[in-house]
Amino acid sequence: MTQSIVPFARPLFLCEDFVRRERGKMDFLGAYHAVSPRKYPFTQDWMCVVAHLSGGLGTVNTYIDIREAETDSLIHTSIPREIVLPSRDYLIRLTHRFQSVRFPKPGIYLVELYCEHECIADISVFLRPPLTGSSDE
Amino acid sequence: MNESVKESFNTGEGLISIEIIAELAPITPEIMARKQTRAPWLRARDEYFRQMDLENPPEKPE
């Protein structure tokens, strides 16, 4: 075994849905990093992109890009929305909730979070080759 | 804020939850041409792993 390599922590995650609870708590349901469709093109019915932000200030636009990792080609982009960051000390729990995201073929896709056209975080999702047996993960 | 942006929780305790109903936009030439950058911490991450790949080439799947 060669030298150890320190990993990095992913600041984004994907899940299918979330439920708001009391006092600011939130339940995230169906967190995933890979999907096993039966056929392609495949449509992911629900996809939530969750980020925790801090240190920003003011009004910024934000959107999500989804790219095919191998080619870096843009598959989807969301309409930019403005959010207000009132204090640099606040923790902002930012959730983009998508419905019906279509993936054309198997492979690794990058989900990127942009603020003011600057990519500030990303996460990969693996679309596995078609399965014939089990249901989607 | 746009109606697709919902600030659902803000008690003044330093946490704000913002939920965006994300809508996909058509990928137009303007979108393809927009100037985008990567945050410094992502560039540092990419460079770090590029260097690690050089020093410890990833094993190729059999």
N, CA and C atoms of all chains as a GROMACS GRO file, in nm:
protein
  597
    1MET      N    1   0.085  -0.119   0.000
    1MET     CA    2   0.000   0.000   0.000
    1MET      C    3   0.088   0.124   0.000
    2THR      N    4   0.050   0.222  -0.079
    2THR     CA    5   0.127   0.345  -0.086
    2THR      C    6   0.087   0.438   0.028
    3GLN      N    7   0.138   0.560   0.023
    3GLN     CA    8   0.109   0.654   0.130
    3GLN      C    9  -0.041   0.682   0.142
    4SER      N   10  -0.081   0.724   0.260
    4SER     CA   11  -0.222   0.758   0.276
    4SER      C   12  -0.250   0.893   0.212
    5ILE      N   13  -0.372   0.912   0.169
    5ILE     CA   14  -0.415   1.038   0.108
    5ILE      C   15  -0.535   1.088   0.186
    6VAL      N   16  -0.522   1.207   0.240
    6VAL     CA   17  -0.630   1.263   0.321
    6VAL      C   18  -0.748   1.297   0.230
    7PRO      N   19  -0.867   1.251   0.265
    7PRO     CA   20  -0.982   1.280   0.179
    7PRO      C   21  -1.038   1.418   0.206
    8PHE      N   22  -1.133   1.457   0.126
    8PHE     CA   23  -1.205   1.582   0.152
    8PHE      C   24  -1.349   1.548   0.186
    9ALA      N   25  -1.414   1.639   0.257
    9ALA     CA   26  -1.554   1.619   0.294
    9ALA      C   27  -1.644   1.683   0.190
   10ARG      N   28  -1.745   1.611   0.150
   10ARG     CA   29  -1.838   1.664   0.052
   10ARG      C   30  -1.941   1.754   0.119
   11PRO      N   31  -1.950   1.879   0.079
   11PRO     CA   32  -2.045   1.968   0.143
   11PRO      C   33  -2.188   1.959   0.088
   12LEU      N   34  -2.206   1.883  -0.017
   12LEU     CA   35  -2.340   1.866  -0.075
   12LEU      C   36  -2.384   1.722  -0.055
   13PHE      N   37  -2.514   1.701  -0.050
   13PHE     CA   38  -2.564   1.565  -0.063
   13PHE      C   39  -2.697   1.565  -0.135
   14LEU      N   40  -2.732   1.447  -0.185
   14LEU     CA   41  -2.856   1.432  -0.260
   14LEU      C   42  -2.952   1.344  -0.181
   15CYS      N   43  -3.079   1.377  -0.186
   15CYS     CA   44  -3.179   1.291  -0.126
   15CYS      C   45  -3.308   1.305  -0.207
   16GLU      N   46  -3.402   1.217  -0.176
   16GLU     CA   47  -3.526   1.218  -0.253
   16GLU      C   48  -3.626   1.322  -0.202
   17ASP      N   49  -3.627   1.342  -0.072
   17ASP     CA   50  -3.726   1.434  -0.017
   17ASP      C   51  -3.682   1.477   0.123
   18PHE      N   52  -3.757   1.569   0.181
   18PHE     CA   53  -3.728   1.610   0.318
   18PHE      C   54  -3.858   1.647   0.387
   19VAL      N   55  -3.854   1.642   0.518
   19VAL     CA   56  -3.972   1.675   0.597
   19VAL      C   57  -3.930   1.776   0.703
   20ARG      N   58  -3.999   1.888   0.706
   20ARG     CA   59  -3.970   1.989   0.807
   20ARG      C   60  -4.023   1.945   0.942
   21ARG      N   61  -3.945   1.967   1.045
   21ARG     CA   62  -3.990   1.936   1.179
   21ARG      C   63  -3.982   2.062   1.265
   22GLU      N   64  -4.010   2.044   1.394
   22GLU     CA   65  -4.016   2.161   1.482
   22GLU      C   66  -3.876   2.217   1.510
   23ARG      N   67  -3.872   2.340   1.543
   23ARG     CA   68  -3.751   2.409   1.588
   23ARG      C   69  -3.634   2.395   1.490
   24GLY      N   70  -3.669   2.406   1.364
   24GLY     CA   71  -3.564   2.410   1.264
   24GLY      C   72  -3.505   2.276   1.225
   25LYS      N   73  -3.556   2.169   1.284
   25LYS     CA   74  -3.504   2.037   1.245
   25LYS      C   75  -3.562   1.996   1.110
   26MET      N   76  -3.489   1.912   1.043
   26MET     CA   77  -3.537   1.864   0.913
   26MET      C   78  -3.493   1.720   0.895
   27ASP      N   79  -3.585   1.637   0.849
   27ASP     CA   80  -3.552   1.498   0.818
   27ASP      C   81  -3.527   1.488   0.667
   28PHE      N   82  -3.412   1.435   0.631
   28PHE     CA   83  -3.381   1.413   0.491
   28PHE      C   84  -3.404   1.266   0.458
   29LEU      N   85  -3.480   1.241   0.355
   29LEU     CA   86  -3.525   1.105   0.325
   29LEU      C   87  -3.458   1.054   0.198
   30GLY      N   88  -3.413   0.931   0.206
   30GLY     CA   89  -3.362   0.865   0.086
   30GLY      C   90  -3.235   0.927   0.031
   31ALA      N   91  -3.139   0.954   0.119
   31ALA     CA   92  -3.011   1.006   0.070
   31ALA      C   93  -2.946   0.902  -0.021
   32TYR      N   94  -2.888   0.946  -0.130
   32TYR     CA   95  -2.830   0.851  -0.224
   32TYR      C   96  -2.709   0.909  -0.295
   33HIS      N   97  -2.629   0.821  -0.349
   33HIS     CA   98  -2.513   0.862  -0.426
   33HIS      C   99  -2.509   0.788  -0.560
   34ALA      N  100  -2.602   0.694  -0.578
   34ALA     CA  101  -2.606   0.618  -0.702
   34ALA      C  102  -2.750   0.575  -0.728
   35VAL      N  103  -2.779   0.550  -0.853
   35VAL     CA  104  -2.913   0.510  -0.894
   35VAL      C  105  -2.900   0.392  -0.989
   36SER      N  106  -2.993   0.300  -0.978
   36SER     CA  107  -2.988   0.180  -1.064
   36SER      C  108  -3.115   0.171  -1.150
   37PRO      N  109  -3.120   0.244  -1.256
   37PRO     CA  110  -3.240   0.241  -1.341
   37PRO      C  111  -3.254   0.108  -1.416
   38ARG      N  112  -3.375   0.084  -1.460
   38ARG     CA  113  -3.398  -0.036  -1.542
   38ARG      C  114  -3.370  -0.009  -1.688
   39LYS      N  115  -3.383   0.118  -1.726
   39LYS     CA  116  -3.356   0.151  -1.867
   39LYS      C  117  -3.322   0.300  -1.877
   40TYR      N  118  -3.269   0.334  -1.994
   40TYR     CA  119  -3.233   0.473  -2.023
   40TYR      C  120  -3.305   0.518  -2.150
   41PRO      N  121  -3.329   0.648  -2.161
   41PRO     CA  122  -3.308   0.753  -2.061
   41PRO      C  123  -3.390   0.728  -1.935
   42PHE      N  124  -3.336   0.776  -1.823
   42PHE     CA  125  -3.398   0.753  -1.695
   42PHE      C  126  -3.437   0.887  -1.633
   43THR      N  127  -3.556   0.892  -1.577
   43THR     CA  128  -3.601   1.015  -1.510
   43THR      C  129  -3.608   0.992  -1.360
   44GLN      N  130  -3.527   1.068  -1.288
   44GLN     CA  131  -3.532   1.066  -1.142
   44GLN      C  132  -3.649   1.156  -1.100
   45ASP      N  133  -3.750   1.096  -1.038
   45ASP     CA  134  -3.872   1.171  -1.009
   45ASP      C  135  -3.847   1.289  -0.916
   46TRP      N  136  -3.773   1.265  -0.811
   46TRP     CA  137  -3.745   1.371  -0.715
   46TRP      C  138  -3.598   1.373  -0.682
   47MET      N  139  -3.543   1.490  -0.675
   47MET     CA  140  -3.403   1.503  -0.638
   47MET      C  141  -3.385   1.633  -0.560
   48CYS      N  142  -3.337   1.619  -0.437
   48CYS     CA  143  -3.308   1.737  -0.356
   48CYS      C  144  -3.157   1.749  -0.343
   49VAL      N  145  -3.108   1.868  -0.370
   49VAL     CA  146  -2.966   1.898  -0.354
   49VAL      C  147  -2.952   1.985  -0.229
   50VAL      N  148  -2.884   1.932  -0.130
   50VAL     CA  149  -2.880   1.998   0.000
   50VAL      C  150  -2.740   2.051   0.028
   51ALA      N  151  -2.733   2.177   0.069
   51ALA     CA  152  -2.605   2.238   0.103
   51ALA      C  153  -2.618   2.315   0.233
   52HIS      N  154  -2.510   2.327   0.305
   52HIS     CA  155  -2.505   2.415   0.421
   52HIS      C  156  -2.401   2.521   0.393
   53LEU      N  157  -2.444   2.646   0.399
   53LEU     CA  158  -2.358   2.758   0.361
   53LEU      C  159  -2.334   2.849   0.480
   54SER      N  160  -2.218   2.909   0.483
   54SER     CA  161  -2.194   3.015   0.580
   54SER      C  162  -2.084   3.105   0.526
   55GLY      N  163  -2.071   3.221   0.585
   55GLY     CA  164  -1.964   3.313   0.548
   55GLY      C  165  -2.002   3.410   0.438
   56GLY      N  166  -2.116   3.389   0.371
   56GLY     CA  167  -2.157   3.479   0.264
   56GLY      C  168  -2.240   3.594   0.318
   57LEU      N  169  -2.261   3.694   0.236
   57LEU     CA  170  -2.336   3.811   0.279
   57LEU      C  171  -2.403   3.877   0.160
   58GLY      N  172  -2.526   3.920   0.181
   58GLY     CA  173  -2.596   3.996   0.078
   58GLY      C  174  -2.684   3.907  -0.010
   59THR      N  175  -2.727   3.965  -0.120
   59THR     CA  176  -2.814   3.893  -0.213
   59THR      C  177  -2.728   3.830  -0.322
   60VAL      N  178  -2.744   3.700  -0.339
   60VAL     CA  179  -2.666   3.630  -0.441
   60VAL      C  180  -2.761   3.543  -0.523
   61ASN      N  181  -2.725   3.522  -0.649
   61ASN     CA  182  -2.804   3.427  -0.727
   61ASN      C  183  -2.742   3.288  -0.713
   62THR      N  184  -2.827   3.189  -0.723
   62THR     CA  185  -2.779   3.052  -0.708
   62THR      C  186  -2.852   2.961  -0.806
   63TYR      N  187  -2.780   2.862  -0.854
   63TYR     CA  188  -2.841   2.763  -0.943
   63TYR      C  189  -2.759   2.635  -0.939
   64ILE      N  190  -2.814   2.532  -0.999
   64ILE     CA  191  -2.748   2.402  -1.004
   64ILE      C  192  -2.719   2.365  -1.149
   65ASP      N  193  -2.600   2.318  -1.173
   65ASP     CA  194  -2.566   2.259  -1.302
   65ASP      C  195  -2.547   2.108  -1.283
   66ILE      N  196  -2.590   2.031  -1.382
   66ILE     CA  197  -2.563   1.887  -1.382
   66ILE      C  198  -2.484   1.856  -1.508
   67ARG      N  199  -2.369   1.796  -1.488
   67ARG     CA  200  -2.279   1.769  -1.601
   67ARG      C  201  -2.244   1.621  -1.608
   68GLU      N  202  -2.220   1.579  -1.729
   68GLU     CA  203  -2.166   1.445  -1.749
   68GLU      C  204  -2.018   1.452  -1.717
   69ALA      N  205  -1.973   1.372  -1.618
   69ALA     CA  206  -1.836   1.389  -1.569
   69ALA      C  207  -1.732   1.360  -1.677
   70GLU      N  208  -1.757   1.259  -1.757
   70GLU     CA  209  -1.656   1.216  -1.854
   70GLU      C  210  -1.628   1.323  -1.958
   71THR      N  211  -1.732   1.392  -2.001
   71THR     CA  212  -1.716   1.491  -2.108
   71THR      C  213  -1.727   1.634  -2.059
   72ASP      N  214  -1.769   1.652  -1.934
   72ASP     CA  215  -1.793   1.784  -1.875
   72ASP      C  216  -1.906   1.858  -1.948
   73SER      N  217  -1.985   1.786  -2.023
   73SER     CA  218  -2.092   1.852  -2.097
   73SER      C  219  -2.211   1.880  -2.005
   74LEU      N  220  -2.272   1.995  -2.026
   74LEU     CA  221  -2.383   2.039  -1.944
   74LEU      C  222  -2.511   1.965  -1.986
   75ILE      N  223  -2.571   1.896  -1.891
   75ILE     CA  224  -2.692   1.820  -1.919
   75ILE      C  225  -2.816   1.901  -1.877
   76HIS      N  226  -2.808   1.959  -1.759
   76HIS     CA  227  -2.919   2.040  -1.709
   76HIS      C  228  -2.863   2.161  -1.634
   77THR      N  229  -2.943   2.266  -1.631
   77THR     CA  230  -2.915   2.380  -1.544
   77THR      C  231  -3.048   2.430  -1.490
   78SER      N  232  -3.046   2.482  -1.370
   78SER     CA  233  -3.171   2.534  -1.314
   78SER      C  234  -3.178   2.685  -1.333
   79ILE      N  235  -3.299   2.736  -1.330
   79ILE     CA  236  -3.318   2.881  -1.342
   79ILE      C  237  -3.257   2.947  -1.218
   80PRO      N  238  -3.170   3.047  -1.235
   80PRO     CA  239  -3.108   3.111  -1.119
   80PRO      C  240  -3.214   3.177  -1.030
   81ARG      N  241  -3.194   3.165  -0.901
   81ARG     CA  242  -3.282   3.229  -0.803
   81ARG      C  243  -3.197   3.312  -0.708
   82GLU      N  244  -3.254   3.419  -0.659
   82GLU     CA  245  -3.181   3.502  -0.563
   82GLU      C  246  -3.214   3.460  -0.422
   83ILE      N  247  -3.111   3.453  -0.340
   83ILE     CA  248  -3.131   3.429  -0.197
   83ILE      C  249  -3.059   3.540  -0.121
   84VAL      N  250  -3.106   3.562   0.001
   84VAL     CA  251  -3.048   3.668   0.084
   84VAL      C  252  -2.972   3.605   0.200
   85LEU      N  253  -2.846   3.642   0.211
   85LEU     CA  254  -2.762   3.596   0.322
   85LEU      C  255  -2.748   3.714   0.417
   86PRO      N  256  -2.821   3.713   0.529
   86PRO     CA  257  -2.827   3.833   0.613
   86PRO      C  258  -2.706   3.856   0.701
   87SER      N  259  -2.631   3.751   0.728
   87SER     CA  260  -2.516   3.766   0.818
   87SER      C  261  -2.412   3.662   0.782
   88ARG      N  262  -2.288   3.697   0.795
   88ARG     CA  263  -2.182   3.601   0.763
   88ARG      C  264  -2.178   3.487   0.864
   89ASP      N  265  -2.236   3.511   0.982
   89ASP     CA  266  -2.232   3.409   1.088
   89ASP      C  267  -2.346   3.309   1.078
   90TYR      N  268  -2.448   3.341   0.998
   90TYR     CA  269  -2.562   3.251   0.990
   90TYR      C  270  -2.527   3.125   0.913
   91LEU      N  271  -2.589   3.016   0.953
   91LEU     CA  272  -2.582   2.893   0.875
   91LEU      C  273  -2.706   2.888   0.786
   92ILE      N  274  -2.683   2.876   0.658
   92ILE     CA  275  -2.793   2.870   0.562
   92ILE      C  276  -2.807   2.726   0.515
   93ARG      N  277  -2.921   2.669   0.540
   93ARG     CA  278  -2.947   2.535   0.488
   93ARG      C  279  -3.023   2.553   0.357
   94LEU      N  280  -2.956   2.526   0.248
   94LEU     CA  281  -3.013   2.555   0.116
   94LEU      C  282  -3.050   2.425   0.046
   95THR      N  283  -3.174   2.416   0.007
   95THR     CA  284  -3.223   2.295  -0.060
   95THR      C  285  -3.283   2.331  -0.195
   96HIS      N  286  -3.227   2.276  -0.300
   96HIS     CA  287  -3.288   2.285  -0.433
   96HIS      C  288  -3.369   2.156  -0.454
   97ARG      N  289  -3.496   2.173  -0.481
   97ARG     CA  290  -3.582   2.055  -0.497
   97ARG      C  291  -3.625   2.043  -0.643
   98PHE      N  292  -3.579   1.937  -0.707
   98PHE     CA  293  -3.610   1.916  -0.848
   98PHE      C  294  -3.717   1.809  -0.862
   99GLN      N  295  -3.794   1.824  -0.968
   99GLN     CA  296  -3.886   1.718  -1.006
   99GLN      C  297  -3.852   1.676  -1.149
  100SER      N  298  -3.844   1.546  -1.171
  100SER     CA  299  -3.822   1.491  -1.305
  100SER      C  300  -3.691   1.537  -1.367
  101VAL      N  301  -3.584   1.480  -1.321
  101VAL     CA  302  -3.453   1.506  -1.379
  101VAL      C  303  -3.415   1.387  -1.467
  102ARG      N  304  -3.390   1.416  -1.593
  102ARG     CA  305  -3.368   1.309  -1.690
  102ARG      C  306  -3.218   1.286  -1.710
  103PHE      N  307  -3.178   1.161  -1.703
  103PHE     CA  308  -3.039   1.124  -1.730
  103PHE      C  309  -3.037   1.039  -1.857
  104PRO      N  310  -2.959   1.081  -1.957
  104PRO     CA  311  -2.968   1.015  -2.086
  104PRO      C  312  -2.904   0.877  -2.093
  105LYS      N  313  -2.800   0.856  -2.012
  105LYS     CA  314  -2.727   0.729  -2.023
  105LYS      C  315  -2.652   0.702  -1.893
  106PRO      N  316  -2.602   0.579  -1.876
  106PRO     CA  317  -2.527   0.548  -1.754
  106PRO      C  318  -2.399   0.631  -1.746
  107GLY      N  319  -2.347   0.642  -1.627
  107GLY     CA  320  -2.221   0.713  -1.608
  107GLY      C  321  -2.222   0.794  -1.481
  108ILE      N  322  -2.115   0.868  -1.463
  108ILE     CA  323  -2.103   0.954  -1.346
  108ILE      C  324  -2.142   1.096  -1.388
  109TYR      N  325  -2.227   1.156  -1.308
  109TYR     CA  326  -2.271   1.293  -1.332
  109TYR      C  327  -2.229   1.379  -1.213
  110LEU      N  328  -2.192   1.503  -1.243
  110LEU     CA  329  -2.157   1.598  -1.138
  110LEU      C  330  -2.272   1.693  -1.116
  111VAL      N  331  -2.309   1.709  -0.991
  111VAL     CA  332  -2.410   1.808  -0.953
  111VAL      C  333  -2.335   1.922  -0.887
  112GLU      N  334  -2.344   2.040  -0.947
  112GLU     CA  335  -2.263   2.154  -0.901
  112GLU      C  336  -2.352   2.266  -0.852
  113LEU      N  337  -2.315   2.321  -0.739
  113LEU     CA  338  -2.388   2.436  -0.683
  113LEU      C  339  -2.311   2.565  -0.716
  114TYR      N  340  -2.382   2.658  -0.777
  114TYR     CA  341  -2.323   2.786  -0.814
  114TYR      C  342  -2.384   2.900  -0.734
  115CYS      N  343  -2.300   2.994  -0.694
  115CYS     CA  344  -2.345   3.123  -0.641
  115CYS      C  345  -2.270   3.230  -0.718
  116GLU      N  346  -2.346   3.323  -0.775
  116GLU     CA  347  -2.285   3.430  -0.856
  116GLU      C  348  -2.191   3.370  -0.962
  117HIS      N  349  -2.237   3.263  -1.023
  117HIS     CA  350  -2.165   3.196  -1.133
  117HIS      C  351  -2.030   3.138  -1.089
  118GLU      N  352  -2.015   3.119  -0.960
  118GLU     CA  353  -1.894   3.053  -0.909
  118GLU      C  354  -1.935   2.920  -0.848
  119CYS      N  355  -1.872   2.814  -0.895
  119CYS     CA  356  -1.903   2.682  -0.840
  119CYS      C  357  -1.844   2.673  -0.700
  120ILE      N  358  -1.931   2.652  -0.600
  120ILE     CA  359  -1.882   2.651  -0.462
  120ILE      C  360  -1.883   2.511  -0.401
  121ALA      N  361  -1.950   2.417  -0.465
  121ALA     CA  362  -1.952   2.280  -0.412
  121ALA      C  363  -2.003   2.188  -0.521
  122ASP      N  364  -1.965   2.061  -0.511
  122ASP     CA  365  -2.017   1.965  -0.608
  122ASP      C  366  -2.028   1.828  -0.542
  123ILE      N  367  -2.102   1.742  -0.608
  123ILE     CA  368  -2.118   1.603  -0.563
  123ILE      C  369  -2.140   1.520  -0.688
  124SER      N  370  -2.093   1.397  -0.685
  124SER     CA  371  -2.115   1.312  -0.802
  124SER      C  372  -2.228   1.213  -0.772
  125VAL      N  373  -2.295   1.174  -0.877
  125VAL     CA  374  -2.398   1.070  -0.865
  125VAL      C  375  -2.372   0.970  -0.978
  126PHE      N  376  -2.376   0.844  -0.940
  126PHE     CA  377  -2.343   0.737  -1.035
  126PHE      C  378  -2.472   0.676  -1.088
  127LEU      N  379  -2.492   0.686  -1.216
  127LEU     CA  380  -2.605   0.620  -1.281
  127LEU      C  381  -2.555   0.487  -1.335
  128ARG      N  382  -2.597   0.381  -1.267
  128ARG     CA  383  -2.544   0.248  -1.300
  128ARG      C  384  -2.602   0.198  -1.434
  129PRO      N  385  -2.533   0.101  -1.491
  129PRO     CA  386  -2.588   0.039  -1.612
  129PRO      C  387  -2.724  -0.024  -1.582
  130PRO      N  388  -2.806  -0.040  -1.682
  130PRO     CA  389  -2.944  -0.089  -1.659
  130PRO      C  390  -2.947  -0.223  -1.588
  131LEU      N  391  -3.040  -0.234  -1.496
  131LEU     CA  392  -3.064  -0.360  -1.425
  131LEU      C  393  -3.197  -0.416  -1.473
  132THR      N  394  -3.209  -0.544  -1.459
  132THR     CA  395  -3.335  -0.606  -1.499
  132THR      C  396  -3.417  -0.648  -1.378
  133GLY      N  397  -3.354  -0.655  -1.260
  133GLY     CA  398  -3.424  -0.710  -1.144
  133GLY      C  399  -3.481  -0.608  -1.050
  134SER      N  400  -3.393  -0.552  -0.962
  134SER     CA  401  -3.442  -0.471  -0.850
  134SER      C  402  -3.492  -0.335  -0.897
  135SER      N  403  -3.562  -0.268  -0.806
  135SER     CA  404  -3.614  -0.136  -0.837
  135SER      C  405  -3.506  -0.033  -0.816
  136ASP      N  406  -3.537   0.094  -0.847
  136ASP     CA  407  -3.442   0.203  -0.833
  136ASP      C  408  -3.401   0.218  -0.688
  137GLU      N  409  -3.278   0.265  -0.670
  137GLU     CA  410  -3.231   0.296  -0.534
  137GLU      C  411  -3.258   0.441  -0.505
  138MET      N  412  -3.806   3.793  -0.244
  138MET     CA  413  -3.763   3.667  -0.304
  138MET      C  414  -3.870   3.616  -0.401
  139ASN      N  415  -3.828   3.542  -0.501
  139ASN     CA  416  -3.918   3.478  -0.594
  139ASN      C  417  -4.006   3.378  -0.520
  140GLU      N  418  -4.126   3.355  -0.572
  140GLU     CA  419  -4.216   3.262  -0.503
  140GLU      C  420  -4.163   3.118  -0.503
  141SER      N  421  -4.067   3.090  -0.589
  141SER     CA  422  -4.005   2.958  -0.587
  141SER      C  423  -3.902   2.945  -0.476
  142VAL      N  424  -3.875   3.056  -0.408
  142VAL     CA  425  -3.777   3.054  -0.300
  142VAL      C  426  -3.852   3.076  -0.169
  143LYS      N  427  -3.841   2.979  -0.083
  143LYS     CA  428  -3.917   2.984   0.042
  143LYS      C  429  -3.822   2.979   0.160
  144GLU      N  430  -3.828   3.084   0.240
  144GLU     CA  431  -3.748   3.085   0.362
  144GLU      C  432  -3.837   3.030   0.472
  145SER      N  433  -3.809   2.907   0.513
  145SER     CA  434  -3.907   2.839   0.597
  145SER      C  435  -3.878   2.851   0.746
  146PHE      N  436  -3.760   2.891   0.781
  146PHE     CA  437  -3.727   2.884   0.922
  146PHE      C  438  -3.621   2.988   0.954
  147ASN      N  439  -3.653   3.074   1.045
  147ASN     CA  440  -3.554   3.172   1.088
  147ASN      C  441  -3.594   3.219   1.227
  148THR      N  442  -3.532   3.163   1.327
  148THR     CA  443  -3.568   3.199   1.464
  148THR      C  444  -3.476   3.306   1.519
  149GLY      N  445  -3.384   3.350   1.437
  149GLY     CA  446  -3.285   3.443   1.490
  149GLY      C  447  -3.174   3.374   1.567
  150GLU      N  448  -3.171   3.242   1.559
  150GLU     CA  449  -3.067   3.166   1.630
  150GLU      C  450  -2.950   3.132   1.540
  151GLY      N  451  -2.945   3.195   1.426
  151GLY     CA  452  -2.831   3.174   1.340
  151GLY      C  453  -2.849   3.067   1.235
  152LEU      N  454  -2.971   3.016   1.221
  152LEU     CA  455  -2.998   2.916   1.118
  152LEU      C  456  -3.115   2.963   1.032
  153ILE      N  457  -3.095   2.960   0.903
  153ILE     CA  458  -3.203   2.990   0.809
  153ILE      C  459  -3.212   2.874   0.712
  154SER      N  460  -3.333   2.826   0.689
  154SER     CA  461  -3.353   2.721   0.593
  154SER      C  462  -3.419   2.781   0.468
  155ILE      N  463  -3.357   2.764   0.356
  155ILE     CA  464  -3.411   2.816   0.230
  155ILE      C  465  -3.437   2.701   0.136
  156GLU      N  466  -3.561   2.692   0.091
  156GLU     CA  467  -3.598   2.586  -0.002
  156GLU      C  468  -3.632   2.647  -0.137
  157ILE      N  469  -3.569   2.596  -0.238
  157ILE     CA  470  -3.592   2.646  -0.374
  157ILE      C  471  -3.659   2.536  -0.454
  158ILE      N  472  -3.773   2.568  -0.511
  158ILE     CA  473  -3.835   2.476  -0.607
  158ILE      C  474  -3.762   2.497  -0.738
  159ALA      N  475  -3.672   2.407  -0.767
  159ALA     CA  476  -3.582   2.427  -0.880
  159ALA      C  477  -3.651   2.391  -1.011
  160GLU      N  478  -3.638   2.479  -1.108
  160GLU     CA  479  -3.693   2.453  -1.241
  160GLU      C  480  -3.578   2.447  -1.340
  161LEU      N  481  -3.583   2.349  -1.426
  161LEU     CA  482  -3.478   2.336  -1.526
  161LEU      C  483  -3.497   2.441  -1.635
  162ALA      N  484  -3.387   2.496  -1.678
  162ALA     CA  485  -3.390   2.598  -1.783
  162ALA      C  486  -3.344   2.535  -1.914
  163PRO      N  487  -3.398   2.583  -2.025
  163PRO     CA  488  -3.345   2.533  -2.154
  163PRO      C  489  -3.198   2.573  -2.167
  164ILE      N  490  -3.120   2.482  -2.222
  164ILE     CA  491  -2.977   2.513  -2.238
  164ILE      C  492  -2.959   2.587  -2.370
  165THR      N  493  -2.951   2.718  -2.358
  165THR     CA  494  -2.940   2.805  -2.474
  165THR      C  495  -2.793   2.838  -2.501
  166PRO      N  496  -2.765   2.895  -2.618
  166PRO     CA  497  -2.626   2.940  -2.644
  166PRO      C  498  -2.578   3.039  -2.538
  167GLU      N  499  -2.668   3.124  -2.489
  167GLU     CA  500  -2.628   3.220  -2.386
  167GLU      C  501  -2.583   3.148  -2.258
  168ILE      N  502  -2.655   3.045  -2.223
  168ILE     CA  503  -2.616   2.969  -2.103
  168ILE      C  504  -2.483   2.899  -2.127
  169MET      N  505  -2.467   2.841  -2.244
  169MET     CA  506  -2.341   2.773  -2.273
  169MET      C  507  -2.223   2.870  -2.271
  170ALA      N  508  -2.252   2.996  -2.303
  170ALA     CA  509  -2.142   3.094  -2.314
  170ALA      C  510  -2.118   3.169  -2.184
  171ARG      N  511  -2.197   3.147  -2.084
  171ARG     CA  512  -2.181   3.226  -1.961
  171ARG      C  513  -2.046   3.194  -1.895
  172LYS      N  514  -1.994   3.295  -1.832
  172LYS     CA  515  -1.862   3.279  -1.769
  172LYS      C  516  -1.880   3.224  -1.628
  173GLN      N  517  -1.816   3.112  -1.605
  173GLN     CA  518  -1.824   3.050  -1.474
  173GLN      C  519  -1.684   3.028  -1.419
  174THR      N  520  -1.674   3.033  -1.289
  174THR     CA  521  -1.545   3.007  -1.225
  174THR      C  522  -1.563   2.899  -1.118
  175ARG      N  523  -1.453   2.857  -1.065
  175ARG     CA  524  -1.458   2.762  -0.953
  175ARG      C  525  -1.402   2.832  -0.830
  176ALA      N  526  -1.462   2.806  -0.717
  176ALA     CA  527  -1.418   2.868  -0.593
  176ALA      C  528  -1.275   2.824  -0.562
  177PRO      N  529  -1.200   2.909  -0.493
  177PRO     CA  530  -1.059   2.876  -0.465
  177PRO      C  531  -1.043   2.743  -0.393
  178TRP      N  532  -1.134   2.709  -0.303
  178TRP     CA  533  -1.119   2.583  -0.230
  178TRP      C  534  -1.141   2.462  -0.322
  179LEU      N  535  -1.222   2.478  -0.425
  179LEU     CA  536  -1.238   2.367  -0.519
  179LEU      C  537  -1.115   2.354  -0.609
  180ARG      N  538  -1.060   2.468  -0.646
  180ARG     CA  539  -0.937   2.462  -0.728
  180ARG      C  540  -0.825   2.398  -0.649
  181ALA      N  541  -0.817   2.432  -0.520
  181ALA     CA  542  -0.713   2.372  -0.435
  181ALA      C  543  -0.737   2.222  -0.421
  182ARG      N  544  -0.863   2.183  -0.407
  182ARG     CA  545  -0.896   2.041  -0.397
  182ARG      C  546  -0.856   1.967  -0.525
  183ASP      N  547  -0.892   2.025  -0.640
  183ASP     CA  548  -0.860   1.961  -0.768
  183ASP      C  549  -0.710   1.945  -0.784
  184GLU      N  550  -0.636   2.048  -0.747
  184GLU     CA  551  -0.490   2.044  -0.761
  184GLU      C  552  -0.430   1.940  -0.666
  185TYR      N  553  -0.484   1.934  -0.546
  185TYR     CA  554  -0.435   1.837  -0.447
  185TYR      C  555  -0.451   1.695  -0.500
  186PHE      N  556  -0.568   1.663  -0.552
  186PHE     CA  557  -0.589   1.526  -0.598
  186PHE      C  558  -0.518   1.498  -0.731
  187ARG      N  559  -0.500   1.604  -0.810
  187ARG     CA  560  -0.422   1.584  -0.932
  187ARG      C  561  -0.279   1.544  -0.894
  188GLN      N  562  -0.226   1.613  -0.793
  188GLN     CA  563  -0.091   1.582  -0.746
  188GLN      C  564  -0.085   1.441  -0.686
  189MET      N  565  -0.188   1.406  -0.609
  189MET     CA  566  -0.191   1.271  -0.550
  189MET      C  567  -0.199   1.164  -0.658
  190ASP      N  568  -0.272   1.192  -0.764
  190ASP     CA  569  -0.282   1.096  -0.874
  190ASP      C  570  -0.147   1.076  -0.942
  191LEU      N  571  -0.069   1.186  -0.950
  191LEU     CA  572   0.063   1.174  -1.010
  191LEU      C  573   0.156   1.090  -0.923
  192GLU      N  574   0.148   1.114  -0.792
  192GLU     CA  575   0.238   1.043  -0.700
  192GLU      C  576   0.191   0.900  -0.676
  193ASN      N  577   0.062   0.879  -0.677
  193ASN     CA  578   0.004   0.746  -0.651
  193ASN      C  579  -0.101   0.718  -0.757
  194PRO      N  580  -0.058   0.677  -0.874
  194PRO     CA  581  -0.156   0.656  -0.983
  194PRO      C  582  -0.270   0.564  -0.938
  195PRO      N  583  -0.394   0.605  -0.964
  195PRO     CA  584  -0.508   0.522  -0.924
  195PRO      C  585  -0.501   0.386  -0.992
  196GLU      N  586  -0.544   0.284  -0.918
  196GLU     CA  587  -0.545   0.150  -0.976
  196GLU      C  588  -0.653   0.143  -1.083
  197LYS      N  589  -0.615   0.085  -1.194
  197LYS     CA  590  -0.714   0.069  -1.301
  197LYS      C  591  -0.804  -0.051  -1.272
  198PRO      N  592  -0.934  -0.037  -1.293
  198PRO     CA  593  -1.022  -0.151  -1.271
  198PRO      C  594  -0.988  -0.264  -1.366
  199GLU      N  595  -0.999  -0.388  -1.316
  199GLU     CA  596  -0.962  -0.503  -1.399
  199GLU      C  597  -1.071  -0.532  -1.501
   0.00000   0.00000   0.00000
